[in-house]
Amino acid sequence: MKQPAYNITLTECTSSPLLTDDAKQWCRDNMQYLNRPMDLFGSSTKVEKGGDKRETYVMYLQPAGKVAVHTLCIGAAAAGCEGPCLISSGMLGMTQQQSAATKRTILWLLRPELFEARILAEVDRAERRAVRTGVPALFRLNGTSDIDFEHIVRQRPASGFYDYTKVLARLRNNMLANYHLTFSGSMYSQQSRAALGKAARRGYHIAVAYNSRELPAGVVSFDTTDLRPLDEQQGVVGWLSRKGSNKAERAREGAASFFVTDSNRAAFDDIIAVG
C-alpha cells in the first residue's frame, strides 16, 4: 500500500490547538521532513526463552505532553514517570529517534484517520512477511505512550498485540483475546500506590521498574524480554531494571518515586502481598 500523503502545512501546525509551542517550533524547522514518507513501526527479531522467535513491531510516540497539549499518557502525572520515561534512554534518546517520535505524534494528532490507516497497512505488510519467514509478528502500539488503540486492535483479530499501561480501566475493560495488557506499577503517589494495590488484588500482570540494590522474593525478572504475552506465568509481578540513568540520579530516588527504591521497598512488599 502506498504511503498516504499527509500534506500538513506550516499554517496548520502553528495554528493547531493540539500542539505545544515546542512542537510548533519543531514544525517550523522540519516541515519537509514532516511530510516525507516514514514507517510508523520499528522492528526487531527477538529470540526468547525456549527458542521462540517473534518479529516485534513497536511504535514510539512522544509521551505525555511533550508534543501534545492534551497528554498522551493520562497516568503519567500520578505515576511520576515523565522524567524517567524510556523515550530519553538508549537509542531512543538520540536526535534522529527523537525527531521520528515527534513526527509520528504530530501526524497522529493532525491526521488521525490517515495515521490509523497506515498502522493497519503496516500490520498487514508485517503479517505477509511472517508468512514468508515463518516468524510470527507481535505489535506494540504504545512503546512510549498510553493511548487506547483498542479500536485498531479489533480490526486485526488474527494479529497479536501487547502493551503496558498505567490505566487500570484499560485492563478491566479489555475483552480482546489478541491484546495482552500489563499494568505498569509506580510508587510515586497515593493514587499510583492505590492503583498498584488494585492491580495486585485483581491478579493482573504487573511490571515495576527497580532502582533498588536488592530484589524481594516473589518478583520475577521481566528484563530478559518485554514480550509479556510469552510469559510462562500470567498474573505475576515482574521487575525491570532502571534504564537511562547514572549513579547520582539513582541515589536521589526516595520513597515517592516511579521506581521501587530502597526507601519504599517495604511499602511495595506490603502492597503486592495482598495479591
C-alpha positions in Angstrom: 0.0 0.0 0.0 1.3 3.4 -1.0 2.1 5.6 2.0 -0.6 8.3 2.5 0.2 12.0 1.6 -0.4 13.8 4.9 0.1 17.3 3.3 0.4 19.1 6.5 1.1 22.8 6.1 3.1 25.1 8.4 0.0 27.2 9.0 -1.9 24.2 10.1 0.8 23.2 12.5 1.4 26.6 14.0 -2.3 27.3 14.5 -3.3 23.9 15.9 -4.7 23.9 19.4 -3.4 20.3 19.7 0.3 21.0 19.6 2.6 22.6 22.2 4.6 25.6 21.4 7.8 23.5 21.3 6.1 21.2 18.8 5.1 24.2 16.6 8.7 25.4 16.6 9.8 21.9 15.6 7.3 22.1 12.6 8.9 25.4 11.5 12.3 23.8 11.5 11.3 20.4 9.9 8.4 20.9 7.5 10.0 19.0 4.6 10.8 16.1 6.9 7.3 16.1 8.5 5.6 15.3 5.2 8.2 12.8 4.0 7.0 9.1 4.0 8.1 7.1 7.0 7.2 3.8 8.6 5.3 4.1 11.9 6.7 0.9 13.5 10.2 0.0 14.2 11.0 -3.7 14.1 13.4 -6.3 15.5 13.6 -10.1 15.8 13.7 -11.2 19.4 14.9 -14.7 20.4 13.0 -15.6 23.6 13.4 -18.3 26.2 12.5 -21.7 24.9 13.9 -20.8 21.5 10.8 -18.9 20.5 11.2 -16.1 18.0 9.0 -13.1 17.4 9.3 -10.3 14.9 8.3 -7.4 17.1 6.9 -4.1 15.8 6.9 -1.2 18.2 5.6 2.3 17.6 7.2 5.2 19.6 5.4 8.5 20.0 6.5 11.4 22.2 4.9 10.7 25.6 2.6 12.8 27.9 2.7 16.5 27.0 5.9 16.7 25.2 4.2 17.3 21.8 0.5 17.1 22.6 -1.3 19.8 24.6 -3.6 17.1 26.0 -1.4 14.3 27.5 -1.0 11.0 25.6 -0.2 9.3 28.9 -3.1 10.1 31.3 -1.4 8.2 34.2 1.9 9.9 33.9 1.3 12.7 36.4 0.2 10.3 39.2 2.9 7.8 38.3 5.7 10.3 38.2 7.2 8.8 35.1 7.5 11.8 32.8 11.1 12.5 33.8 12.5 8.9 33.7 10.5 8.0 30.6 12.1 5.4 28.3 11.9 7.9 25.4 15.0 9.6 26.7 17.2 6.5 27.1 19.4 4.5 24.8 18.9 4.7 21.1 15.5 6.5 21.6 17.3 9.4 23.2 19.3 10.1 20.1 18.3 13.1 17.9 17.2 11.1 14.9 14.9 8.9 17.0 13.5 11.9 18.9 12.6 13.6 15.6 11.0 10.5 14.4 8.9 10.2 17.5 7.9 13.9 17.3 6.9 13.4 13.6 4.7 10.4 14.3 3.0 12.2 17.2 2.2 15.2 15.1 0.9 13.0 12.2 -1.3 11.2 14.7 -2.7 14.4 16.2 -3.3 16.2 12.9 -4.2 13.3 10.6 -5.6 10.5 12.8 -7.6 8.7 10.1 -4.6 8.6 7.7 -2.4 7.6 10.5 -4.5 4.7 11.6 -4.9 3.5 8.1 -1.1 3.5 7.8 -0.9 1.4 11.1 -3.2 -1.2 9.6 -1.3 -1.3 6.3 2.0 -1.9 8.2 0.4 -4.6 10.3 -0.8 -6.3 7.1 2.7 -6.0 5.5 4.3 -7.5 8.6 1.9 -10.4 8.6 2.7 -11.1 4.9 6.4 -11.2 5.9 5.6 -13.5 8.8 4.0 -16.0 6.3 7.2 -15.9 4.2 9.7 -16.2 7.1 7.7 -18.4 9.5 8.4 -16.0 12.4 5.2 -14.7 14.0 4.7 -11.0 14.3 3.8 -9.1 17.5 2.7 -5.5 17.6 3.1 -2.9 20.4 1.3 0.4 19.6 2.3 2.2 22.8 6.1 2.0 23.0 6.3 5.3 24.9 2.6 6.4 25.1 -0.5 5.1 26.8 -3.3 5.6 24.2 -6.4 3.5 23.9 -5.9 1.9 20.5 -8.4 -0.9 21.1 -10.4 0.1 18.0 -7.3 -0.6 15.9 -6.6 -3.9 17.5 -10.3 -5.0 16.9 -9.7 -4.6 13.2 -7.0 -7.2 13.1 -8.2 -10.0 15.3 -5.8 -12.5 13.8 -2.7 -10.4 14.8 -1.2 -10.3 18.2 -0.9 -7.0 20.1 0.5 -6.2 23.5 1.1 -3.1 25.6 2.0 -1.8 29.1 -0.5 0.7 30.7 -0.9 2.7 33.8 -4.7 2.9 33.3 -6.5 0.2 35.3 -9.7 0.7 33.3 -7.9 -0.4 30.1 -7.1 -3.8 31.8 -10.5 -4.1 33.4 -12.4 -3.4 30.1 -10.1 -5.3 27.7 -12.0 -8.3 26.3 -9.8 -8.9 23.3 -8.1 -12.3 23.1 -5.4 -10.8 20.8 -4.5 -7.9 23.0 -2.3 -8.6 26.1 -2.0 -5.8 28.7 0.4 -5.5 31.6 -0.1 -2.9 34.3 2.8 -0.6 34.8 3.1 0.0 38.6 4.5 3.0 40.4 5.3 4.0 44.0 5.2 7.8 43.3 1.9 8.9 44.8 -1.0 7.8 46.9 -3.0 7.4 43.7 -0.4 5.3 42.0 0.1 3.1 45.0 -3.7 2.6 45.4 -3.8 1.6 41.7 -0.9 -0.9 42.2 -2.8 -2.5 45.1 -5.9 -2.9 43.0 -3.9 -4.4 40.2 -2.4 -6.9 42.6 -5.8 -7.8 44.2 -7.3 -8.4 40.8 -4.5 -10.6 39.7 -3.3 -8.5 36.7 0.1 -9.0 35.1 2.2 -6.2 36.7 5.6 -4.7 35.8 7.6 -2.4 38.1 10.9 -0.6 37.5 13.6 -1.2 40.1 16.0 1.3 41.5 16.9 -0.9 44.4 20.1 -2.9 45.2 18.0 -5.9 46.4 15.1 -7.6 44.8 12.3 -9.0 47.0 11.1 -12.6 46.9 8.2 -13.4 44.7 9.0 -10.9 41.9 10.3 -12.3 38.7 12.6 -10.7 36.1 11.0 -9.1 33.1 14.3 -7.8 31.9 15.1 -10.7 29.6 12.3 -9.8 27.2 9.4 -7.3 27.0 7.2 -9.8 25.3 4.7 -10.3 28.1 2.3 -12.5 26.1 5.0 -15.1 26.0 5.5 -15.2 29.8 5.0 -18.7 31.2 3.1 -17.4 34.1 0.4 -14.7 33.9 -0.9 -12.5 36.7 2.6 -12.2 38.3 4.7 -9.2 39.4 7.8 -8.7 37.4 10.7 -6.3 37.7 12.5 -4.2 35.1 15.9 -2.6 35.8 16.1 1.2 35.6 17.2 2.4 32.2 19.0 5.6 31.1 20.2 6.9 34.5 23.5 7.5 36.2 24.6 6.7 39.8 23.9 10.1 41.1 20.3 10.1 39.7 19.6 6.6 41.2 21.0 7.8 44.6 18.5 10.7 44.7 15.4 8.5 44.4 13.4 8.4 47.6 10.2 6.8 48.7 8.0 8.9 46.4 9.3 7.5 43.1 8.1 5.9 39.9 10.7 3.2 40.9 10.8 0.7 43.6 13.6 2.0 45.8 15.4 1.1 49.0 13.2 3.7 50.7 9.9 2.3 49.6 10.6 -1.4 49.3 8.9 -2.3 52.5 5.7 -0.4 51.4 5.9 -2.0 48.0 6.1 -5.5 49.6 3.0 -4.7 51.7 1.1 -3.6 48.6 1.8 -6.6 46.4 1.4 -9.0 49.3 -2.4 -8.6 49.2 -2.4 -10.2 45.8 
